[in-house]
């Protein structure tokens, strides 16, 4: 089975959380490229670490620094802006 590359837009809402749960149940089947959220930087950081995302994008640029600090040392790229 080939690995599927995945991007979850707004991982912090119900449908995004459901998608994250599916991916977490079969991590060998997925490569999580990007996760996004607008305001919920703590939930975004948790999901990124759990799913081993490559990149996260926070819509509200005011949260970029604290998100970057939460993910320090993880190798996950942090971007911001809408």
N, C-alpha and C positions, 0 to 999 in steps of 0.2 A: 504494500500500500504506500502510495506517495504521500509525502508530508504536505499539508495544505498551509499556505501563507494566509494569515488572518489579520485584519484590522477591525477593532471594535470601536465604533463611534459612540461616545457617551457611555462608557462602561459602568458608570455610576448609577444609571437608571435601571429599572426592572428588566427590560429586555436585554440590556448590556450585561447585567449581572447573570442572567440566565445563560447567555452565550459564554460568559467566562466560566460558569460552572461546568458546562459541557466540555469546554477545552481542558479545564483542570482535571476532569475525569479521564481524559485520554491524551495526556500531554505529548506522548510520542507521535501523535498524528498531526500535531499543529506546530507551526512556527509563528508566534505572535509578533508581528512587525510593529504595530502601532496601537496604542490605546489613547482615547481622548476623554476629556471631561471639561466642563466650563468652569465650575467653582470648586467642586469637591476634591481638592488636592490630596487630602489624606486618604480617601477611598481610592483615588487614582494611583497613588504610590503603593498602597497595599495590593491592588490588583496587578500592578506592573511587576512587583516582586513575586507574587504568587504564580503569575503566568510566564515569568521570565521574558517580558516584552523587551524589544530592542529600543523602542522610542515611545515617549509619552508626549502628549500635547495638551496643555492647559489653556483653555480659552481666555481666562482672565489673567493677563500678564502680571498683575499685582501678586499672584501666587507663585510665579516662576521660581523665585529665589528659595522660598521655603520648600517647594517641591524638589528642587535640585538638592537641597540639604538633606531631605528625607531619603533621597535615592543615592546619596554620596557613596562611592565605592562599589556600586552595583554594576556599573558599566552601561546603565540605561541612559540614553540621550534624552534631554529635556528641551522642549520647544514651547513657545507660548504665542498667543494671539489668535484672533478669529479671522 
